[in-house]
Amino acid sequence: MFQFMGGEMVLVTAAEAESPRRDLPTAARYMYLLPVSLYLVAIFLVGLCINYLDPRLPHPHVDYYPTGSRLDGITTGTRSPFVIVIQNAGIPGLPGFLNAAFIFSALTAANSALYVSSRTLFFLARKSSFKFIKETVGRTNNGHTPLAAIGISFVPGVLAFLVIGAAKTSVQEV
């Protein structure tokens, strides 16, 4: 699900590619074909292995917890169809590993979003007519990394993760 961030990722990375005319069409083609096909196959296989009436699956029309309780409205990682199928298979350590993979996937998506937002901010700052913005946000270090743009782009992401942590939601809800 985190793979579908948009075509802007391919376009932003084109500025740093060695041969964008050759590499961009291939990257744009596989950016959507590969994840869609993998996700469709995974969902189909999981759908074959689980009963849709399984009480562990999330059903939006059923109240799991009493209204006003601490867990009201929270869906945990154990309600994931992938985790339920692995539990049904009887593999003991794999559900925890799968939940860790979900967390790693979310962090990878956050890293990609940080990359795209910092590079976009950097290129906008370089085109800015304000001298201060051009000299601070529009600069790179010796390794051609826009540190100021990364720092500015990092703050809203950290605040979003802190708000999610304060709301006591689970990884699956994000």
Stockholm file with secondary structure:
# STOCKHOLM 1.0

chainA/1-174         MFQFMGGEMVLVTAAEAESPRRDLPTAARYMYLLPVSLYLVAIFLVGLCINYLDPRLPHPHVDYYPTGSRLDGITTGTRSPFVIVIQNAGIPGLPGFLNAAFIFSALTAANSALYVSSRTLFFLARKSSFKFIKETVGRTNNGHTPLAAIGISFVPGVLAFLVIGAAKTSVQEV
#=GR chainA/1-174 SS CTTCSCTHHHHHHHTTCSCHHHHHHHHHHHHHHHHHHHHHHHHHHHHHHSCTTCTTSCCTTSCCSCTTSTTTTCCCGGGCHHHHHHHHHTCSSHHHHHHHHHHHHHHHHHHHHHHHHHHHHHHHHHTCSCHHHHHHTTCCCTTSCCHHHHHHHHHHHHHHHHHHHHTTCCGGGC
#=GC SS_cons         CTTCSCTHHHHHHHTTCSCHHHHHHHHHHHHHHHHHHHHHHHHHHHHHHSCTTCTTSCCTTSCCSCTTSTTTTCCCGGGCHHHHHHHHHTCSSHHHHHHHHHHHHHHHHHHHHHHHHHHHHHHHHHTCSCHHHHHHTTCCCTTSCCHHHHHHHHHHHHHHHHHHHHTTCCGGGC
//
